[in-house]
């Protein structure tokens, strides 16, 4: 399986039938570790949520066959084929690829007038491009950044490109800008601002039409200003919880979530990094070229509205009715026991259980109340609560997380109240067989000081362990439900087999940072869109403002810098340079004009849109942009179509793939949670893709080809005398 983000980055994992249906791979290491835990009962379901929204439970049960069916997301797992050449030939369509390559070369010879004048460097560049395409589509165990770096090496070794040309992407300001924008988006996410907004928006009725609208409209608007990958990651658990509460099929909401995030990315220049990559590639020819912040919204807003209308109308018939594979795994989630104390200023004081909203809670029930050393089992709905009552709840892990967010209730044990600080998270950890804590009580391990976390419940042998947490003697395989800092996920793990986060948002957010982080981003957008300062300068100021004010820390910055994505983007520049330098792009452009001459300017724009869309469906977004951008730059020199129109065409088509789950990271992110099959995307996405191609191409043709004023913003006349739009 392959996953790609909004920049077309693709991850590594094995491609099996199981992955096709769930998006996950077997976690054999955890199972092996659990089998080594002597003298203890094995837990049944470790928390189903990690920092990855679609991460399923790690489950170790008594039935070995059942254990083998349990899955967990493991993005670091690399495919290790025993005999990869044979596998490539038989399973990866190598024969088909060779036939298609021969057909392509035949067409090149037939249609491209100047093919016989190509230098060996030009043919070599074409061969490297074809080889790169093949590897990106079929060699899914190799990360795209490594494929792109290898392509750069192949071009550099015979000196088809120079060292300066090979490294120009790594020193490009656009790549730096994209990295900084990743950090700014992480700052907004870390404060819980988006999670708070998403939960507010999802509150309401349970009709499918309204639910889809409440998901798509805010996601589409917000994704125009931040990376859509973390946005979708935050929304997935919110949508899943909403579907569980309302009974709506999750498959009716997950693809709409992804598509709205994709379409929202073409509302602004920073909505997706592909936009910035295209601009940077054009600047290699025209240094003064730029696109206004909201320029793409002239067509992108139409695409978003069209997409929303299409989804609202046709999703009832074209989207399947399925549940998430994770819901099947979690049909019988483990029930934790947790004690909460009513604080002095709690709104629950003096109210009955029903009036306080503690009855008929989803996934959680109040089993008993302790008051002045007296136990009241199964209290009735009219029971009046007072200050310092200790409430014992039983429930599954995700609903306990919601319970911990309630004001006026504080988790407690026999030692002290467990005060939940800002940005602390709920975690589950499995005690390892070699842990030094085995045989000691929680109190004796000095757990809170050692890990800066507090245990609130323990699960063992298929059920919650009763009794006071501090006096429970730990065993190998115990699952600890605890509250602590996110650093524990990456730090002290020597005593644990696995540490996972429950949910993907803090239990408690700082109101100051909750408002400050989005405000900083809004100021950044305003400064950039008003041309007060360059985008990179505004983004750097926003990043340091968030860092100084505490919205993000160094760990957030380090975790948000997706280096493989940045390397993939930077390594796409040499490929574009090779095609442009040796005349391949100009020849393709000339022949594309000749082929579409009968259809006029509209036919040419539509042809570019379709060609770019086809490339994006199977390649990374950056790769398709790298191939098509030099071509449209050459087209602008030989046609009357403004360069800006052609650039926006590439931006839109390279950033809006909906026909496959592997064409865009957000599509893949919702694949497992939505319970989709590969063809579900094709059946629902291809008609939308075709509609967008026709309508968006028409809008670009109407808006730009008849507006001479657009050419004033494209290239300074003094810099170029070869572009038709400069005349």
Steps between C-alpha positions, in 0.01 A plus 500: 500500500610852428403819670547853375456836660391822343843529349479158348731342754465129514572276796627148533311187583417161365222449251277216608133417466454588863654843448280566200197471724633656818809696422707333771762231545550225756692594813691178554759657729243596761338156480836331547576719797165423658560127461819541704312645794503218748265460787239749393174510314519684177290808444240508233504832321753768530375845415389548152617851448844641463634814346398337173124539475437168332709285732316187616528306821792284590321201641643193664239249602499141615414376153816489292308500174310808610826671588627455146206697368579804712679781322684820578633787291876466458624762252863402553438147375686447172412246238777241470427290191677167485547518123404847388578477124260209459246670723524817293445307179209288620325723752592856423410523133851535361392344172215749470738783581743394227218482243373844604852642477540365147165650403607832651828500309315410180264792553799722568648398169169547317368817657809692612640668190841567649558160657776416254681819601509409868848473650601197700451712813137557402435131444682419821280750688190334354627157603572616856155660518331175387708299745406739780132467411527124510669496841251745651207285387634151562790510747280588797750368756744774396421845634428758226768731635760227437363441149520870419852524643603199290356667190707810582809279532430337163478843338805633679738207441530542118486880544160537338450765767764688698558480875345845537187390313480177701504684834294805411187356659666455838593869513169621364306738723176322413617178663595695813160671495318167482698369798419809707130475408503141629614637837240777507223249424633274777481792742131547429440126539702464821289754686180305429340788309389287208375219723289744697359649182428159347309374804296818510412466133405133528251568780145494372257282309569164349381540140754389240469816292562732794779282637685506169457876471626558854807292422582626153440875522735580792762248387499643149542855627767423760707283265556805283727638770675198648630156412197278447670185633489597872157653445356171373688310773324708765160461337505121452438409868240776528310360202533143633357600838219691333410198287499271803267738683260560211512163325598655167729284286855629525555423131260782412719759673866398465543555123309830522743599777801425278358656183406824676852528642646444152274758334561751779869484424447687172346805664832668578863498397598317820206258503724223370875497453451393137394857426827632639701238312345602167573867569860420591550301179365786289731743679797309365409644159332823611648617835235773544207264454259465790138420572285709733396336824134454403547492120433127474175548694340648188475147368566302820190636674289380207667159522426482875133594457460257211660222703278564803186499287606179323572324831175612664293379203671181385657358817168337593525271198868480411659463843466158668343434837777343703644516849864552580715189553602665826141494620496125444817465706355721774152347525596362840741762638654452842324669785723707724406607850571862590423708809412868474456742790247784495684827567379785716405725208353226287166565336399148609482596867139495623367340182363154439698257288259552212499879526880503513510319165669189641230255402467337158856587412619346174735207569533582873281424800509605863532180703536630857558806717726524805394755762670528840631142484153371411439326166176561309478238224297568184368840608168606352449796266353713784802457727627847607871562461706700747855631516778236533280214385719241328334356189606163361446477125544204269540553130710462189815698462384761249191598695703520819716755321188710438403461865839632615437820303189584707537801725442449870615136499859409581662157472613370836663210680556423865808723509385823337291665236651463152493852365515502123727775372489678169597295196515173695367193321339167584724203426502123522819308571563125519748386765787308339618158617840645592360801685653586837150586625377139499427375851478848649192700581432822312584697813831318547612571142481876558330505162388861498844647569678260265277546196322828580173315445216380723331161470124524524403141416652157428372228267609138538384166365196632318363718779573810705692444822291604801641662807715799578739574216796572725486159669465292180806282434602528137542198275640452151234574243301741717349785300534830682262786427681817598513875461832662415707708263535408132877466547441160660396367159850559368699487822503247784387173343737252660230368732228480233432290193289774348387850594209642300302820516124479547350753263710762329424811704597612851258434785515864595597796283630836619235761408771759437686284247170369363429851370855624445620237252217553245538876547871481411416300187235754398754783533748299290242454224399867513859624472577269210178553307532881532858482363629667815770236530606188306333175597822351640557801725141492626520125563830529691357778716192289570712197591716691749195679641345160576827372646561803723142506629502126574251384236761251382823366645810348347348151494201633302732671254716192456200273454323725250793533260417226253846465350410225248240733351745789479767278341248368245408855402861619482606196295226565243671819380789324317256283304316809379830668417618205288178495293516874447874534441522244220190605309263218596246732662497741204450218246214349701347846534519565126336169417237539769400826333484326164287214633247730673500769231155400376351566847664839551624640828235321703602164356864568586417595860277194534775278356752633754250446781429139398868414444601638839210324673599166348858543618388603850277192533806274499798725584581744775353847467848653487606263222203576279551872560870466415416337167215729395626840615787527246255398229250775583782755524595410142135508394466857626772602253325356196131567574285795595402338829644693798756315707292562812208306348720202418664507843165501680390209280798296621443608861139387496550172318812398694333568837156344455530128434191310617501197275721272713575461870874517434493825306474718807592451865160598638332245272717230649451623855123442478531171308517278808269696735238526226510130415547578131620288212729631227219523243282707734731793429489436128121468487440814703807707411537461124167670410593787729849514350360519146247766601772709664723469193227625266370780724834624637659504153205701373526746788874546448439558130224756569679685784852521360511471123271797454661717770805686379556653843612164638816512296621805691545294814689215341837608370681831487545603135859589562582148604367318196434564135417143404163457669198590294316637800771761559434675172 
